[in-house]
Protein backbone atom coordinates (compact mmCIF):
# COMPACT_ATOMS: atom_id res chain seq x y z
CA UNK A 1 0.00 0.00 0.00
CA UNK A 2 1.24 3.47 -0.83
CA UNK A 3 1.49 5.74 2.19
CA UNK A 4 2.84 8.89 0.61
CA UNK A 5 3.24 9.91 -3.02
CA UNK A 6 5.47 12.89 -3.73
CA UNK A 7 5.21 14.47 -7.17
CA UNK A 8 7.54 17.12 -8.63
CA UNK A 9 7.96 18.58 -5.17
CA UNK A 10 10.00 21.73 -4.55
CA UNK A 11 10.93 22.42 -0.93
CA UNK A 12 12.16 25.54 0.81
CA UNK A 13 10.87 28.70 2.43
CA UNK A 14 8.26 30.98 0.90
CA UNK A 15 9.74 33.98 -0.89
CA UNK A 16 13.10 32.29 -1.38
CA UNK A 17 14.37 30.08 -4.19
CA UNK A 18 13.66 26.39 -3.50
CA UNK A 19 16.41 24.46 -1.69
CA UNK A 20 15.65 21.24 -3.55
CA UNK A 21 13.23 20.75 -6.43
CA UNK A 22 12.03 17.97 -8.69
CA UNK A 23 11.49 15.45 -5.90
CA UNK A 24 9.58 12.33 -6.88
CA UNK A 25 9.22 9.57 -4.35
CA UNK A 26 6.70 7.00 -3.24
CA UNK A 27 6.78 5.70 0.31
CA UNK A 28 5.25 2.25 0.68
CA UNK A 29 4.35 0.12 3.64
CA UNK A 30 7.42 -1.55 5.18
CA UNK A 31 9.80 0.86 3.45
CA UNK A 32 12.89 1.75 5.44
CA UNK A 33 14.45 4.78 3.84
CA UNK A 34 17.67 6.37 5.03
CA UNK A 35 18.02 10.07 4.19
CA UNK A 36 21.62 11.20 3.92
CA UNK A 37 23.38 14.34 2.81
CA UNK A 38 25.55 17.15 4.16
CA UNK A 39 24.38 19.88 6.52
CA UNK A 40 22.46 22.60 4.72
CA UNK A 41 21.67 20.21 1.90
CA UNK A 42 17.95 20.23 2.62
CA UNK A 43 17.42 17.05 4.66
CA UNK A 44 15.53 18.69 7.49
CA UNK A 45 13.60 20.92 5.08
CA UNK A 46 12.49 17.75 3.30
CA UNK A 47 11.41 16.15 6.58
CA UNK A 48 9.55 19.30 7.64
CA UNK A 49 7.69 19.32 4.32
CA UNK A 50 6.91 15.63 4.74
CA UNK A 51 5.42 16.17 8.22
CA UNK A 52 3.38 19.12 7.05
CA UNK A 53 5.19 21.75 9.12
CA UNK A 54 6.28 23.47 5.91
CA UNK A 55 4.02 23.89 2.85
CA UNK A 56 5.45 22.69 -0.49
CA UNK A 57 6.73 25.45 -2.79
CA UNK A 58 5.60 23.48 -5.84
CA UNK A 59 4.36 20.02 -6.64
CA UNK A 60 2.44 17.88 -4.18
CA UNK A 61 2.66 15.49 -1.27
CA UNK A 62 -0.30 13.11 -1.25
CA UNK A 63 -0.99 11.18 1.94
CA UNK A 64 -2.90 7.92 2.16
CA UNK A 65 -6.32 8.46 3.71
CA UNK A 66 -6.13 8.60 7.50
CA UNK A 67 -2.37 8.12 7.52
CA UNK A 68 -0.91 8.06 11.02
CA UNK A 69 2.63 9.38 11.22
CA UNK A 70 5.01 9.46 14.15
CA UNK A 71 7.69 12.14 14.09
CA UNK A 72 10.91 12.42 16.07
CA UNK A 73 12.41 15.87 15.47
CA UNK A 74 16.01 16.87 16.07
CA UNK A 75 16.62 16.97 19.79
CA UNK A 76 18.15 20.44 19.62
CA UNK A 77 14.71 21.86 18.76
CA UNK A 78 13.49 20.91 22.25
CA UNK A 79 13.47 23.57 24.99
CA UNK A 80 14.34 21.56 28.09
CA UNK A 81 13.37 24.34 30.50
CA UNK A 82 9.71 24.11 29.45
CA UNK A 83 7.62 22.96 32.43
CA UNK A 84 6.17 19.76 31.01
CA UNK A 85 6.25 16.22 32.36
CA UNK A 86 7.58 13.17 30.52
CA UNK A 87 4.11 11.59 30.39
CA UNK A 88 2.58 14.76 28.96
CA UNK A 89 5.26 14.91 26.27
CA UNK A 90 4.48 11.32 25.27
CA UNK A 91 0.73 12.06 25.30
CA UNK A 92 1.23 14.90 22.81
CA UNK A 93 1.76 12.16 20.23
CA UNK A 94 -1.99 11.62 20.37
CA UNK A 95 -2.83 15.24 19.48
CA UNK A 96 -3.69 14.29 15.90
CA UNK A 97 -6.35 11.86 17.07
CA UNK A 98 -7.60 14.06 19.92
CA UNK A 99 -7.81 17.39 18.09
CA UNK A 100 -7.75 20.85 19.65
CA UNK A 101 -10.40 20.19 22.31
CA UNK A 102 -9.32 16.63 23.05
CA UNK A 103 -9.57 15.05 26.48
CA UNK A 104 -6.81 12.68 27.51
CA UNK A 105 -8.16 9.96 29.76
CA UNK A 106 -6.71 7.38 32.13
CA UNK A 107 -6.40 4.86 29.31
CA UNK A 108 -4.21 7.23 27.29
CA UNK A 109 -2.04 7.91 30.32
CA UNK A 110 -1.68 4.22 31.06
CA UNK A 111 -0.67 3.63 27.45
CA UNK A 112 1.97 6.37 27.64
CA UNK A 113 3.42 4.96 30.85
CA UNK A 114 3.35 1.43 29.41
CA UNK A 115 5.29 2.63 26.40
CA UNK A 116 7.86 4.35 28.63
CA UNK A 117 8.28 1.06 30.53
CA UNK A 118 8.72 -0.85 27.27
CA UNK A 119 11.53 1.45 26.26
CA UNK A 120 13.17 1.19 29.68
CA UNK A 121 12.46 4.59 31.21
CA UNK A 122 9.23 3.89 33.09
CA UNK A 123 10.63 5.39 36.28
CA UNK A 124 10.93 8.80 34.60
CA UNK A 125 7.19 9.06 33.84
CA UNK A 126 6.41 11.75 36.43
CA UNK A 127 9.60 13.75 36.01
CA UNK A 128 9.76 17.04 34.14
CA UNK A 129 11.94 16.96 31.07
CA UNK A 130 14.38 19.49 32.54
CA UNK A 131 16.42 16.89 34.43
CA UNK A 132 16.74 14.31 31.66
CA UNK A 133 19.95 13.38 29.89
CA UNK A 134 20.16 13.58 26.10
CA UNK A 135 19.62 9.86 25.71
CA UNK A 136 16.67 9.82 28.09
CA UNK A 137 15.03 12.74 26.29
CA UNK A 138 15.59 11.01 22.94
CA UNK A 139 13.80 7.92 24.30
CA UNK A 140 10.90 10.09 25.52
CA UNK A 141 10.59 11.64 22.08
CA UNK A 142 10.63 8.18 20.53
CA UNK A 143 7.74 7.13 22.79
CA UNK A 144 5.88 10.27 21.72
CA UNK A 145 6.38 9.29 18.08
CA UNK A 146 5.18 5.73 18.72
CA UNK A 147 2.14 6.28 20.93
CA UNK A 148 -0.22 6.88 17.99
CA UNK A 149 0.77 3.46 16.58
CA UNK A 150 1.94 5.11 13.35
CA UNK A 151 2.01 3.60 9.88
CA UNK A 152 4.97 5.81 9.06
CA UNK A 153 7.74 6.77 11.48
CA UNK A 154 9.88 9.79 10.57
CA UNK A 155 13.12 10.27 12.50
CA UNK A 156 15.43 13.28 12.16
CA UNK A 157 18.90 12.33 13.40
CA UNK A 158 17.77 10.08 16.23
CA UNK A 159 21.28 9.07 17.27
CA UNK A 160 22.69 12.49 18.19
CA UNK A 161 23.45 12.89 21.91
CA UNK A 162 22.91 9.22 22.70
CA UNK A 163 25.38 6.62 23.88
CA UNK A 164 26.45 3.65 21.79
CA UNK A 165 24.30 1.29 23.80
CA UNK A 166 21.11 3.18 23.06
CA UNK A 167 22.12 3.56 19.43
CA UNK A 168 22.40 -0.21 19.10
CA UNK A 169 19.10 -0.74 20.92
CA UNK A 170 17.45 1.88 18.75
CA UNK A 171 18.48 0.21 15.50
CA UNK A 172 17.28 -3.16 16.83
CA UNK A 173 13.98 -1.60 17.85
CA UNK A 174 13.58 0.10 14.48
CA UNK A 175 14.19 -3.18 12.66
CA UNK A 176 11.43 -4.73 14.75
CA UNK A 177 9.09 -1.76 14.22
CA UNK A 178 9.75 -1.95 10.49
CA UNK A 179 7.74 -5.16 10.42
CA UNK A 180 4.60 -3.09 10.99
CA UNK A 181 5.48 0.42 9.88
CA UNK A 182 7.44 2.29 7.24
CA UNK A 183 10.43 4.28 8.46
CA UNK A 184 12.12 7.37 7.07
CA UNK A 185 15.30 8.22 8.96
CA UNK A 186 17.68 11.14 8.51
CA UNK A 187 21.18 10.39 9.62
CA UNK A 188 24.70 11.72 9.42
CA UNK A 189 26.02 8.33 10.27
CA UNK A 190 26.49 6.92 6.80
CA UNK A 191 28.32 3.79 7.84
CA UNK A 192 25.74 2.64 10.35
CA UNK A 193 22.65 3.64 8.42
CA UNK A 194 23.53 1.49 5.42
CA UNK A 195 23.47 -1.67 7.50
CA UNK A 196 19.88 -1.12 8.58
CA UNK A 197 17.92 0.67 5.87
CA UNK A 198 16.44 -0.85 2.73
CA UNK A 199 16.86 2.13 0.44
CA UNK A 200 18.62 5.45 0.50
CA UNK A 201 17.69 9.00 -0.40
CA UNK A 202 20.53 11.42 -0.92
CA UNK A 203 19.71 15.10 -0.55
CA UNK A 204 22.39 17.61 -1.41
CA UNK A 205 20.61 20.54 -3.02
CA UNK A 206 19.30 17.85 -5.32
CA UNK A 207 17.43 14.62 -4.73
CA UNK A 208 18.56 11.09 -5.53
CA UNK A 209 16.77 7.89 -4.71
CA UNK A 210 18.83 4.70 -4.46
CA UNK A 211 16.63 1.62 -4.23
CA UNK A 212 19.17 -0.37 -2.21
CA UNK A 213 21.07 0.02 1.02
CA UNK A 214 24.50 -0.47 -0.49
CA UNK A 215 26.52 2.67 -0.37
CA UNK A 216 30.01 1.53 -1.17
CA UNK A 217 31.69 4.17 -3.30
CA UNK A 218 31.84 1.84 -6.32
CA UNK A 219 28.16 1.05 -6.17
CA UNK A 220 27.19 4.65 -5.77
CA UNK A 221 29.22 5.74 -8.76
CA UNK A 222 26.68 3.87 -10.82
CA UNK A 223 23.93 6.07 -9.43
CA UNK A 224 26.00 9.19 -10.06
CA UNK A 225 26.27 9.65 -6.34
CA UNK A 226 29.90 9.39 -5.34
CA UNK A 227 30.41 9.41 -1.59
CA UNK A 228 33.75 9.97 0.04
CA UNK A 229 34.47 8.37 3.37
CA UNK A 230 37.19 10.25 5.18
CA UNK A 231 38.60 10.24 8.67
CA UNK A 232 38.76 13.51 10.55
CA UNK A 233 40.62 13.28 13.83
CA UNK A 234 39.30 10.62 16.17
CA UNK A 235 35.75 10.95 14.83
CA UNK A 236 34.89 9.00 11.69
CA UNK A 237 33.43 11.47 9.24
CA UNK A 238 31.38 11.09 6.13
CA UNK A 239 31.31 13.73 3.47
CA UNK A 240 29.30 13.70 0.31
CA UNK A 241 30.86 15.13 -2.75
CA UNK A 242 29.03 16.66 -5.66
CA UNK A 243 26.86 14.46 -7.82
CA UNK A 244 28.30 14.23 -11.29
CA UNK A 245 26.21 13.78 -14.37
CA UNK A 246 22.97 15.12 -13.00
CA UNK A 247 21.37 18.30 -14.21
CA UNK A 248 20.45 19.75 -10.85
CA UNK A 249 24.01 19.75 -9.52
CA UNK A 250 25.64 21.08 -12.66
CA UNK A 251 23.12 23.88 -12.54
CA UNK A 252 24.15 24.43 -8.95
CA UNK A 253 27.79 24.62 -9.89
CA UNK A 254 27.29 27.63 -12.11
CA UNK A 255 25.78 29.65 -9.30
CA UNK A 256 28.24 31.75 -7.32
CA UNK A 257 28.99 30.55 -3.81
CA UNK A 258 26.92 32.24 -1.16
CA UNK B 1 -6.67 45.95 58.01
CA UNK B 2 -10.28 45.35 59.11
CA UNK B 3 -11.07 48.96 58.37
CA UNK B 4 -9.58 48.52 54.90
CA UNK B 5 -11.76 45.49 54.23
CA UNK B 6 -14.85 47.36 55.46
CA UNK B 7 -14.05 50.28 53.17
CA UNK B 8 -13.64 47.97 50.18
CA UNK B 9 -17.31 47.14 50.58
CA UNK B 10 -18.48 50.66 51.37
CA UNK B 11 -16.53 52.75 48.85
CA UNK B 12 -17.20 51.94 45.26
CA UNK B 13 -13.79 53.07 43.95
CA UNK B 14 -11.98 50.93 46.51
CA UNK B 15 -14.20 47.95 45.72
CA UNK B 16 -13.49 48.43 42.00
CA UNK B 17 -9.78 48.60 42.76
CA UNK B 18 -9.85 45.38 44.80
CA UNK B 19 -11.78 43.58 42.08
CA UNK B 20 -9.36 44.90 39.43
CA UNK B 21 -6.44 43.66 41.55
CA UNK B 22 -7.83 40.12 41.60
CA UNK B 23 -8.82 40.10 37.92
CA UNK B 24 -5.42 41.49 36.88
CA UNK B 25 -3.63 38.91 38.97
CA UNK B 26 -5.54 36.07 37.32
CA UNK B 27 -5.05 37.34 33.75
CA UNK B 28 -1.35 38.01 34.35
CA UNK B 29 -0.92 34.60 35.98
CA UNK B 30 -2.37 32.71 33.02
CA UNK B 31 -0.68 34.79 30.31
CA UNK B 32 2.54 35.17 32.33
CA UNK B 33 3.04 31.41 32.61
CA UNK B 34 2.73 31.16 28.83
CA UNK B 35 5.11 34.07 28.27
CA UNK B 36 7.79 32.76 30.62
CA UNK B 37 7.51 29.16 29.37
CA UNK B 38 7.78 30.23 25.74
CA UNK B 39 10.56 32.75 26.55
CA UNK B 40 8.52 35.67 25.25
CA UNK B 41 9.32 37.97 28.18
CA UNK B 42 11.43 40.46 26.23
CA UNK B 43 8.94 40.45 23.38
CA UNK B 44 6.10 41.15 25.81
CA UNK B 45 8.10 44.03 27.25
CA UNK B 46 8.34 45.39 23.71
CA UNK B 47 4.60 45.07 23.16
CA UNK B 48 3.90 46.79 26.49
CA UNK B 49 6.08 49.77 25.70
CA UNK B 50 5.03 49.97 22.04
CA UNK B 51 1.44 50.43 23.21
CA UNK B 52 2.45 53.81 24.65
CA UNK B 53 2.60 55.08 21.06
CA UNK B 54 -1.11 54.32 20.74
CA UNK B 55 -1.86 56.06 24.02
CA UNK B 56 -0.05 59.21 22.83
CA UNK B 57 -1.85 59.31 19.47
CA UNK B 58 -5.22 58.68 21.13
CA UNK B 59 -4.52 61.58 23.53
CA UNK B 60 -3.71 63.86 20.62
CA UNK B 61 -6.89 62.88 18.79
CA UNK B 62 -8.99 63.02 21.95
CA UNK B 63 -9.92 59.32 21.65
CA UNK B 64 -9.94 56.61 24.32
CA UNK B 65 -6.26 55.96 25.14
CA UNK B 66 -6.87 52.25 25.76
CA UNK B 67 -8.22 51.78 22.23
CA UNK B 68 -5.06 53.40 20.86
CA UNK B 69 -2.92 51.20 23.10
CA UNK B 70 -4.85 48.11 22.01
CA UNK B 71 -4.30 48.83 18.30
CA UNK B 72 -0.57 49.41 18.84
CA UNK B 73 -0.15 46.37 21.06
CA UNK B 74 -1.93 43.94 18.73
CA UNK B 75 -0.15 45.33 15.66
CA UNK B 76 3.27 45.08 17.28
CA UNK B 77 2.57 41.57 18.61
CA UNK B 78 1.55 40.30 15.18
CA UNK B 79 4.25 42.46 13.56
CA UNK B 80 7.10 41.00 15.64
CA UNK B 81 5.95 37.45 14.82
CA UNK B 82 5.62 38.20 11.12
CA UNK B 83 8.96 40.05 10.93
CA UNK B 84 10.95 37.34 12.66
CA UNK B 85 9.22 34.51 10.81
CA UNK B 86 10.35 36.01 7.51
CA UNK B 87 13.85 35.80 8.98
CA UNK B 88 15.09 39.17 7.79
CA UNK B 89 15.23 40.70 11.27
CA UNK B 90 15.75 38.68 14.42
CA UNK B 91 12.93 38.65 16.91
CA UNK B 92 14.81 40.52 19.61
CA UNK B 93 15.99 43.23 17.21
CA UNK B 94 12.42 43.73 15.97
CA UNK B 95 11.29 43.90 19.61
CA UNK B 96 13.97 46.45 20.46
CA UNK B 97 12.94 48.68 17.56
CA UNK B 98 9.21 48.55 18.37
CA UNK B 99 9.89 49.05 22.09
CA UNK B 100 11.59 52.44 21.71
CA UNK B 101 9.69 53.48 18.58
CA UNK B 102 6.39 53.12 20.45
CA UNK B 103 7.67 55.12 23.40
CA UNK B 104 8.98 57.93 21.20
CA UNK B 105 5.77 58.15 19.17
CA UNK B 106 3.86 58.35 22.44
CA UNK B 107 6.07 61.09 23.86
CA UNK B 108 5.96 63.12 20.63
CA UNK B 109 2.17 63.08 20.52
CA UNK B 110 1.75 63.77 24.22
CA UNK B 111 3.95 66.86 23.81
CA UNK B 112 2.07 67.93 20.67
CA UNK B 113 -1.21 67.79 22.59
CA UNK B 114 -2.06 71.25 23.87
CA UNK B 115 -2.27 71.53 27.64
CA UNK B 116 -0.91 69.27 30.38
CA UNK B 117 -1.49 65.52 30.24
CA UNK B 118 -2.37 64.78 33.86
CA UNK B 119 -2.85 61.03 33.45
CA UNK B 120 0.53 60.39 31.91
CA UNK B 121 2.04 59.17 35.16
CA UNK B 122 -0.87 56.83 35.72
CA UNK B 123 -0.22 55.19 32.35
CA UNK B 124 3.46 54.76 33.10
CA UNK B 125 3.15 53.55 36.68
CA UNK B 126 -0.53 52.64 36.91
CA UNK B 127 -3.20 53.75 39.33
CA UNK B 128 -5.50 51.02 40.40
CA UNK B 129 -7.87 53.54 42.01
CA UNK B 130 -8.68 55.01 38.59
CA UNK B 131 -10.04 51.72 37.21
CA UNK B 132 -13.61 52.35 36.04
CA UNK B 133 -16.54 49.98 35.53
CA UNK B 134 -15.96 49.69 31.79
CA UNK B 135 -12.38 48.62 32.43
CA UNK B 136 -13.57 46.09 35.01
CA UNK B 137 -16.05 44.57 32.59
CA UNK B 138 -13.30 44.18 29.98
CA UNK B 139 -11.01 42.57 32.55
CA UNK B 140 -13.85 40.20 33.49
CA UNK B 141 -14.37 39.25 29.84
CA UNK B 142 -10.63 38.72 29.36
CA UNK B 143 -10.38 36.47 32.43
CA UNK B 144 -13.40 34.48 31.29
CA UNK B 145 -11.95 34.03 27.79
CA UNK B 146 -8.55 32.97 29.16
CA UNK B 147 -9.99 30.51 31.67
CA UNK B 148 -12.38 29.04 29.09
CA UNK B 149 -9.70 28.76 26.43
CA UNK B 150 -7.18 27.11 28.72
CA UNK B 151 -9.69 24.68 30.18
CA UNK B 152 -10.92 23.66 26.72
CA UNK B 153 -7.67 23.59 24.71
CA UNK B 154 -5.01 23.33 27.44
CA UNK B 155 -3.06 20.53 25.81
CA UNK B 156 -3.25 21.95 22.28
CA UNK B 157 -1.87 25.26 23.57
CA UNK B 158 1.02 23.87 25.60
CA UNK B 159 1.93 21.25 23.00
CA UNK B 160 2.15 24.02 20.39
CA UNK B 161 4.19 26.17 22.77
CA UNK B 162 6.50 23.29 23.69
CA UNK B 163 7.26 21.91 20.23
CA UNK B 164 5.61 23.74 17.36
CA UNK B 165 7.12 21.49 14.69
CA UNK B 166 5.78 18.34 16.29
CA UNK B 167 2.39 19.94 16.97
CA UNK B 168 2.20 20.85 13.28
CA UNK B 169 3.01 17.26 12.35
CA UNK B 170 0.07 16.23 14.56
CA UNK B 171 -2.13 18.57 12.47
CA UNK B 172 -2.85 20.94 15.32
CA UNK B 173 -3.65 24.44 13.97
CA UNK B 174 -0.35 25.85 15.26
CA UNK B 175 -0.62 29.10 13.26
CA UNK B 176 -4.05 29.93 14.65
CA UNK B 177 -3.08 28.93 18.20
CA UNK B 178 0.11 30.99 18.34
CA UNK B 179 -1.49 34.04 16.72
CA UNK B 180 -4.44 33.84 19.07
CA UNK B 181 -2.05 33.64 22.03
CA UNK B 182 -0.09 36.66 20.73
CA UNK B 183 -3.32 38.66 20.49
CA UNK B 184 -4.35 37.57 24.00
CA UNK B 185 -0.93 38.62 25.32
CA UNK B 186 -1.43 42.07 23.72
CA UNK B 187 -4.97 42.43 25.10
CA UNK B 188 -3.88 41.32 28.57
CA UNK B 189 -1.07 43.87 28.55
CA UNK B 190 -3.34 46.74 27.49
CA UNK B 191 -6.11 45.96 29.97
CA UNK B 192 -3.59 45.77 32.79
CA UNK B 193 -1.87 49.07 31.98
CA UNK B 194 -4.35 50.90 34.26
CA UNK B 195 -3.63 48.65 37.21
CA UNK B 196 0.13 48.29 36.95
CA UNK B 197 1.34 50.83 34.39
CA UNK B 198 3.57 50.28 31.39
CA UNK B 199 6.82 50.34 33.33
CA UNK B 200 5.76 47.96 36.10
CA UNK B 201 3.56 45.49 34.22
CA UNK B 202 6.36 43.11 33.22
CA UNK B 203 6.95 42.28 36.87
CA UNK B 204 3.36 41.19 37.40
CA UNK B 205 3.62 39.00 34.31
CA UNK B 206 6.89 37.34 35.28
CA UNK B 207 7.51 37.43 39.04
CA UNK B 208 4.55 35.28 40.16
CA UNK B 209 5.57 32.72 37.52
CA UNK B 210 9.19 32.72 38.68
CA UNK B 211 8.06 32.30 42.28
CA UNK B 212 5.65 29.49 41.36
CA UNK B 213 8.41 27.91 39.27
CA UNK B 214 10.59 27.46 42.36
CA UNK B 215 7.79 25.45 44.00
CA UNK B 216 6.56 23.27 41.13
CA UNK B 217 7.56 22.38 37.56
CA UNK B 218 4.05 21.48 36.46
CA UNK B 219 2.59 23.97 33.95
CA UNK B 220 -0.95 23.79 35.34
CA UNK B 221 0.19 24.25 38.93
CA UNK B 222 2.51 27.09 37.94
CA UNK B 223 -0.47 28.82 36.31
CA UNK B 224 -2.71 28.41 39.34
CA UNK B 225 -0.04 29.56 41.80
CA UNK B 226 0.85 32.52 39.57
CA UNK B 227 -2.78 33.62 39.56
CA UNK B 228 -2.98 33.30 43.35
CA UNK B 229 0.38 35.04 43.82
CA UNK B 230 -0.38 37.85 41.36
CA UNK B 231 -3.83 38.51 42.80
CA UNK B 232 -2.59 38.54 46.40
CA UNK B 233 0.33 40.78 45.52
CA UNK B 234 -1.86 43.36 43.81
CA UNK B 235 -4.25 43.27 46.79
CA UNK B 236 -1.34 43.77 49.18
CA UNK B 237 -0.17 46.62 46.95
CA UNK B 238 -3.61 48.21 47.19
CA UNK B 239 -3.59 47.85 50.98
CA UNK B 240 -0.10 49.34 51.32
CA UNK B 241 -1.07 52.27 49.12
CA UNK B 242 -4.25 52.75 51.19
CA UNK B 243 -2.21 52.89 54.40
CA UNK B 244 0.87 54.77 53.27
CA UNK B 245 0.14 56.55 49.98
CA UNK B 246 2.86 54.57 48.15
CA UNK B 247 1.73 53.80 44.55
CA UNK B 248 -0.02 50.43 44.58
CA UNK B 249 1.80 48.93 41.57
CA UNK B 250 5.23 49.51 43.06
CA UNK B 251 4.07 48.16 46.42
CA UNK B 252 2.68 45.01 44.76
CA UNK B 253 6.01 44.30 43.08
CA UNK B 254 7.90 44.94 46.30
CA UNK B 255 5.59 42.40 47.96
CA UNK B 256 6.38 39.86 45.23
CA UNK B 257 10.10 40.47 45.63
CA UNK B 258 9.87 39.94 49.40
CA UNK B 259 7.85 36.74 48.84
CA UNK B 260 10.46 35.46 46.37
CA UNK B 261 13.28 36.18 48.82
CA UNK B 262 11.41 34.53 51.69
CA UNK B 263 10.67 31.39 49.64
CA UNK B 264 14.27 31.12 48.44
CA UNK B 265 15.64 31.48 51.97
CA UNK B 266 13.20 28.96 53.45
CA UNK B 267 13.98 26.46 50.67
CA UNK B 268 17.69 26.95 51.35
CA UNK B 269 17.18 26.48 55.10
CA UNK B 270 15.08 23.37 54.52
CA UNK B 271 17.80 21.87 52.32
CA UNK B 272 20.48 22.75 54.86
CA UNK B 273 18.51 21.14 57.70
CA UNK B 274 17.93 18.03 55.61
CA UNK B 275 21.65 17.79 54.85
CA UNK B 276 22.58 18.39 58.50
CA UNK B 277 20.09 15.69 59.49
CA UNK B 278 21.59 13.29 57.01
CA UNK B 279 25.10 13.95 58.31
CA UNK B 280 24.19 13.54 62.00
CA UNK B 281 22.33 10.33 61.22
CA UNK B 282 24.95 9.08 58.82
Interface residues (C-beta under 8 A of the other chain):
Chain A: X13 X15 X48 X51 X52 X53 X69 X71 X73 X77 X78 X79 X82 X83 X84 X85 X88 X89 X91 X92 X93 X95 X96 X98 X99 X100 X101 X102 X104 X128 X130 X144 X154
Chain B: X37 X39 X86 X87 X152 X153 X155 X156 X158 X159 X161 X162 X163 X164 X165 X166 X167 X168 X169 X170 X171 X172 X173 X177 X213 X216 X217 X218 X219 X222
